[in-house]
Amino acid sequence: MSNTKNYFAHGGNELVIGGKLTFLPGATVEGGEGLFDLPAGNPVTALPFLADSEATTVAGLREDYNRLLAALRTAGLMAQEAGDP
């Protein structure tokens, strides 16, 4: 057993990072194309504007929260139904 947090495993085919990974200025990453892309079919550029909540009751806050959840679902950033991927 090793106490090293970052190590190569599986004959060097896998790099395990258990500690902090720091990129210094000028560093590059190769082969990361699409790594941070949104799922296919979700060309989201911006969510719709939602005004700051001015709710003064729990019921009003609930309505504002549900509007936020609906915006996230409509934008494709949250599953439409429980259990959806």
Contacts in CASP RR format, 6 or more apart in sequence:
PFRMAT RR
TARGET T0000
AUTHOR 0000-0000-0000
METHOD contacts of the structure
MODEL  1
MSNTKNYFAHGGNELVIGGKLTFLPGATVEGGEGLFDLPAGNPVTALPFL
ADSEATTVAGLREDYNRLLAALRTAGLMAQEAGDP
5 17 0 8 1.000
5 18 0 8 1.000
5 19 0 8 1.000
6 15 0 8 1.000
6 16 0 8 1.000
6 17 0 8 1.000
6 18 0 8 1.000
6 19 0 8 1.000
6 21 0 8 1.000
7 15 0 8 1.000
7 16 0 8 1.000
8 14 0 8 1.000
8 15 0 8 1.000
8 16 0 8 1.000
9 15 0 8 1.000
9 16 0 8 1.000
23 29 0 8 1.000
38 44 0 8 1.000
38 77 0 8 1.000
39 76 0 8 1.000
42 75 0 8 1.000
42 76 0 8 1.000
42 77 0 8 1.000
44 75 0 8 1.000
44 76 0 8 1.000
44 77 0 8 1.000
47 71 0 8 1.000
47 72 0 8 1.000
47 75 0 8 1.000
47 77 0 8 1.000
48 71 0 8 1.000
48 74 0 8 1.000
48 75 0 8 1.000
50 64 0 8 1.000
50 67 0 8 1.000
50 68 0 8 1.000
50 71 0 8 1.000
53 60 0 8 1.000
53 61 0 8 1.000
53 64 0 8 1.000
55 61 0 8 1.000
55 63 0 8 1.000
55 64 0 8 1.000
69 78 0 8 1.000
72 78 0 8 1.000
73 79 0 8 1.000
73 80 0 8 1.000
79 85 0 8 1.000
END
